Amino acid sequence: MRLCALINCAFAADGASGTWHAVRMTLLLAAIEDAKIWMVADTAITGELLGTRDRVDHLKIARIGAGALAGFAGDERSGTEILDGLRQVAQGVEAIRWIVDYQERNAASHVEIAYGWFAATQPHLVRIAAAQLEYRDVLHLGDTRAFSRLQAIRHASEIDPPPEAISLWMHYCEGPSGSVPSGMTGAIQAMQQLFAQTDDRTVGGVVVPYLIDGIEARRCGYNHSVTDPGCMSLVAGGVVEHGTAERGGFGVSVYELAEYDGT
């Protein structure tokens, strides 16, 4: 799986290359909301094979057939093997047993799994770590400190807009019926702000969201752009400047290419 966005980033090698990087940490959020299941995660990969300032990006959530989602935090090789292996087993209870069995056989892999699926029109979400299973309505995997900082951002009265700038937010998720859950939107925006506020290398990259509604699982897209500061000094007919890194603006667009071959 490959990821691309309108920002500068490097890319994790896929399993075929034989190059793997240990994931020191990650941040994945998931919830059951509005009779749907959503998952949001960062893409940063850091580890012993990379330099201090180096980082590659890798998708940590995957569709499992048409009716399930799974994501991981921890060791990249083990997480990717689990996501790939889940495509070979039936969804639901059999998939959970397969994950638990994998973790029992590979106790040193240090990987956590979030798995969501629908059974008889009912959404189910579980967290599996160290071969222990928890059914949850809301969960997170990965860096506890980063999660605490993200929660502080999410529970603020509102996410602070850039000063004297115009911010534009759009999201879209073709396929699942109804609107995108507000919790997922808040998680994406808060995670983006977290990346900007911290120099911690354990989380970062691009925020990638997924949604499943019992009919099909989809990777969702969004666009978030912020102009350069100075809008308060605009006059009638003036030009609103695009965002630039030099002056504090930015633009990021995440979307799925045809035939699911990337984002």
C-alpha positions as CSV (number, residue, x, y, z in Angstrom):
1,M,0.0,0.0,0.0
2,R,1.3,3.4,-0.9
3,L,0.4,6.8,0.4
4,C,0.8,10.2,-1.2
5,A,-0.4,13.7,-0.1
6,L,0.3,17.3,-1.0
7,I,3.1,17.5,1.5
8,N,6.7,16.3,1.5
9,C,6.9,12.7,2.7
10,A,8.9,9.5,2.2
11,F,7.3,6.1,1.8
12,A,7.6,2.8,3.6
13,A,8.7,-0.1,1.5
14,D,6.1,-2.8,1.0
15,G,6.7,-6.3,2.1
16,A,8.0,-7.4,-1.3
17,S,11.2,-5.4,-0.9
18,G,12.3,-7.1,2.3
19,T,12.9,-3.7,3.9
20,W,11.1,-3.2,7.3
21,H,11.3,-0.6,9.9
22,A,10.3,-1.1,13.5
23,V,7.4,1.2,14.5
24,R,8.4,2.8,17.8
25,M,4.9,4.0,18.3
26,T,1.8,5.2,16.5
27,L,-1.5,6.7,17.2
28,L,-4.8,5.1,16.1
29,L,-8.3,6.1,17.2
30,A,-11.4,4.0,16.5
31,A,-15.1,4.2,17.6
32,I,-18.6,3.0,16.9
33,E,-20.7,6.1,16.1
34,D,-24.0,6.7,14.3
35,A,-24.2,2.9,13.6
36,K,-20.9,3.1,11.8
37,I,-17.3,2.2,12.7
38,W,-14.5,4.6,11.9
39,M,-10.7,4.4,12.4
40,V,-8.1,7.2,12.0
41,A,-4.3,6.7,12.3
42,D,-1.1,8.5,11.5
43,T,1.4,7.1,9.0
44,A,4.8,7.7,10.7
45,I,7.4,4.9,10.8
46,T,10.5,5.3,12.9
47,G,13.0,2.7,14.0
48,E,16.5,1.4,14.4
49,L,17.2,1.2,10.7
50,L,16.5,4.9,10.2
51,G,18.5,7.9,11.1
52,T,17.5,10.3,13.9
53,R,15.8,12.7,11.6
54,D,14.6,10.1,9.1
55,R,11.0,8.8,8.8
56,V,9.0,6.9,6.3
57,D,5.2,6.6,6.0
58,H,3.1,3.5,5.9
59,L,-0.7,2.8,6.0
60,K,-1.6,1.2,9.4
61,I,-5.3,0.6,8.7
62,A,-6.6,-1.7,6.0
63,R,-10.0,-2.9,4.6
64,I,-10.5,-6.6,5.3
65,G,-12.8,-7.6,2.5
66,A,-15.9,-5.4,2.1
67,G,-17.2,-5.7,5.7
68,A,-14.3,-5.2,8.2
69,L,-11.5,-2.8,9.1
70,A,-8.2,-3.6,11.0
71,G,-5.4,-1.4,12.2
72,F,-2.2,-1.9,14.1
73,A,0.3,-0.1,16.4
74,G,3.7,-1.5,17.2
75,D,6.0,-3.6,15.0
76,E,5.5,-2.9,11.3
77,R,6.4,-6.4,10.1
78,S,4.0,-8.1,12.5
79,G,1.2,-5.6,12.0
80,T,1.4,-6.0,8.2
81,E,1.5,-9.7,8.4
82,I,-1.6,-9.7,10.6
83,L,-3.5,-7.4,8.2
84,D,-2.5,-9.5,5.2
85,G,-3.4,-12.7,7.0
86,L,-6.9,-11.5,8.0
87,R,-7.8,-11.3,4.3
88,Q,-7.5,-15.1,4.2
89,V,-9.9,-15.9,7.0
90,A,-13.6,-15.3,7.6
91,Q,-14.6,-12.0,9.2
92,G,-15.7,-11.8,12.8
93,V,-15.0,-14.5,15.4
94,E,-12.7,-16.5,13.2
95,A,-10.6,-13.4,12.4
96,I,-10.3,-12.6,16.1
97,R,-9.2,-16.1,16.9
98,W,-6.6,-15.8,14.1
99,I,-5.2,-12.6,15.6
100,V,-5.1,-14.0,19.2
101,D,-3.3,-17.1,17.8
102,Y,-0.8,-15.0,16.0
103,Q,0.0,-13.0,19.1
104,E,0.4,-16.1,21.2
105,R,2.9,-17.6,18.6
106,N,4.8,-14.3,18.3
107,A,4.7,-12.9,21.8
108,A,7.9,-10.8,21.2
109,S,6.3,-8.9,18.3
110,H,4.7,-6.2,20.5
111,V,1.8,-5.3,18.2
112,E,-1.7,-4.1,19.1
113,I,-4.6,-4.6,16.8
114,A,-8.0,-2.8,16.4
115,Y,-10.6,-4.8,14.5
116,G,-14.1,-3.7,13.6
117,W,-16.8,-5.6,11.7
118,F,-20.6,-5.9,11.3
119,A,-22.6,-9.0,12.4
120,A,-26.3,-9.1,11.8
121,T,-26.3,-5.4,11.1
122,Q,-24.6,-4.7,14.5
123,P,-21.2,-3.0,14.6
124,H,-18.5,-4.6,16.8
125,L,-15.1,-3.2,17.7
126,V,-12.3,-4.9,19.6
127,R,-8.8,-4.2,20.9
128,I,-6.4,-7.2,20.9
129,A,-3.0,-6.9,22.7
130,A,-0.8,-9.6,24.2
131,A,-3.5,-12.2,23.1
132,Q,-6.1,-10.5,25.3
133,L,-9.4,-9.3,23.8
134,E,-11.5,-6.3,24.8
135,Y,-14.8,-5.3,23.2
136,R,-14.9,-1.5,23.1
137,D,-17.2,1.3,21.7
138,V,-14.2,3.7,21.7
139,L,-10.5,2.8,21.7
140,H,-7.0,4.0,20.9
141,L,-3.7,2.2,20.2
142,G,-0.2,3.4,20.5
143,D,1.5,6.4,22.2
144,T,-0.4,7.2,25.5
145,R,1.3,10.7,25.8
146,A,0.3,11.6,22.3
147,F,-3.2,10.4,22.9
148,S,-3.4,12.6,26.1
149,R,-2.3,15.6,24.1
150,L,-4.8,14.8,21.3
151,Q,-7.6,14.5,23.9
152,A,-6.8,17.9,25.2
153,I,-7.1,19.4,21.7
154,R,-10.4,17.5,21.0
155,H,-12.0,18.6,24.3
156,A,-11.1,22.3,23.9
157,S,-14.1,24.5,23.2
158,E,-13.0,24.6,19.6
159,I,-9.9,23.9,17.6
160,D,-8.1,27.2,17.3
161,P,-8.0,28.6,13.8
162,P,-4.7,30.1,12.5
163,P,-4.6,33.9,13.3
164,E,-5.7,36.2,10.5
165,A,-6.0,33.3,8.1
166,I,-8.8,31.6,6.2
167,S,-9.2,27.9,6.9
168,L,-11.1,25.5,4.6
169,W,-12.1,22.0,5.5
170,M,-13.8,19.5,3.2
171,H,-14.3,15.7,3.6
172,Y,-15.9,13.0,1.5
173,C,-16.4,9.3,1.8
174,E,-18.1,7.7,-1.2
175,G,-20.0,4.5,-0.5
176,P,-21.2,4.4,3.1
177,S,-24.6,5.9,3.5
178,G,-25.4,9.0,5.5
179,S,-23.0,11.6,6.8
180,V,-19.5,11.2,8.1
181,P,-19.6,10.9,12.0
182,S,-18.6,14.1,13.7
183,G,-16.2,12.2,16.0
184,M,-14.1,11.1,13.0
185,T,-14.0,14.6,11.7
186,G,-12.8,15.9,15.1
187,A,-10.2,13.2,15.4
188,I,-8.7,14.0,11.9
189,Q,-8.5,17.7,12.7
190,A,-7.2,17.2,16.2
191,M,-4.5,14.8,15.0
192,Q,-3.4,17.2,12.3
193,Q,-3.1,19.9,15.0
194,L,-1.2,17.5,17.2
195,F,1.4,17.0,14.5
196,A,1.9,20.7,14.2
197,Q,2.2,21.2,18.0
198,T,4.8,18.5,18.8
199,D,8.3,17.7,17.8
200,D,7.9,14.1,19.2
201,R,8.9,11.7,16.5
202,T,6.6,8.9,17.7
203,V,3.6,10.2,15.8
204,G,3.3,12.2,12.5
205,G,3.0,11.9,8.8
206,V,-0.5,12.0,7.3
207,V,-3.8,11.4,9.0
208,V,-5.7,8.6,7.2
209,P,-9.3,7.8,8.0
210,Y,-11.5,4.8,7.2
211,L,-15.2,4.2,7.6
212,I,-17.5,1.1,7.5
213,D,-21.3,1.2,7.7
214,G,-22.2,-2.5,7.3
215,I,-22.3,-2.4,3.5
216,E,-18.7,-1.7,2.7
217,A,-15.5,-0.3,4.1
218,R,-14.0,2.8,2.5
219,R,-10.9,5.0,2.9
220,C,-12.2,8.5,3.3
221,G,-10.7,11.6,1.7
222,Y,-10.4,15.2,3.0
223,N,-8.9,18.5,2.1
224,H,-7.6,21.0,4.7
225,S,-6.0,24.3,3.6
226,V,-5.0,27.4,5.4
227,T,-4.0,30.7,3.8
228,D,-1.1,32.8,4.9
229,P,-1.9,35.3,7.7
230,G,-2.9,38.8,6.7
231,C,-6.6,38.5,5.9
232,M,-7.6,41.2,8.3
233,S,-5.7,43.7,6.1
234,L,-7.5,42.7,2.9
235,V,-9.4,45.3,0.9
236,A,-12.4,44.8,-1.4
237,G,-11.2,43.0,-4.5
238,G,-7.9,41.9,-2.8
239,V,-6.3,38.6,-3.5
240,V,-6.4,35.9,-0.8
241,E,-2.9,34.4,-0.8
242,H,-2.3,30.7,-0.9
243,G,-0.7,29.1,2.1
244,T,3.1,28.9,2.1
245,A,5.4,27.1,4.5
246,E,7.5,30.3,4.8
247,R,4.5,32.3,6.2
248,G,2.6,29.6,8.1
249,G,-0.1,28.5,5.6
250,F,-0.4,25.0,4.3
251,G,-2.6,22.7,2.3
252,V,-3.1,18.9,2.5
253,S,-5.3,16.7,0.4
254,V,-5.8,13.0,1.0
255,Y,-7.8,10.9,-1.4
256,E,-8.0,7.5,-2.9
257,L,-6.8,6.8,-6.4
258,A,-8.8,4.5,-8.8
259,E,-8.8,0.8,-8.1
260,Y,-7.5,1.3,-4.5
261,D,-3.9,1.6,-5.6
262,G,-3.0,4.4,-3.3
263,T,-3.9,7.7,-1.7
